[in-house]
Amino acid sequence: MTEKAELDPMCLKGTIAAAVTNRGELIPCCRCDDPHTIKDSEFAKLLSVSKISDYDSIEEIAQTKEWKDFENNLRNNIAPPACWWTCIKNKEEKYYQTLTIINPENQEQKHIERR
């Protein structure tokens, strides 16, 4: 029997702070500024509306559809690699070697190795 991995997102609980990349983008936390995460197609949607210079406030960014969708996805265990590496419940060594993420919407599997 395979144990189902679940997220416990620190950014939603307020136990980890949002961050700003050296490209001027707001991201949920500093750990999201990772090559695997930046290349993630869903995370790219978030980045597309996260350039701080395009807004009057951080709150304005957080109210975009993309940021609200990202939050909803986190609540449903749909997340980019950095979120899994950082916020998985019951962290065990096995999750840090090869991570298999199953999208609940289409059962698509994504295998990611952490190096």
Protein Blocks (a to p, Z undefined) as FASTA:
>chain_A
ZZddddddfklnopaccdddfkopacfbfklmcfklmmpmklmmmmmmmcfklpcbfklm
mmpmklmmmmmmmmnopacfklmmmmgghiafklmmpccdddfklopacddddZZ
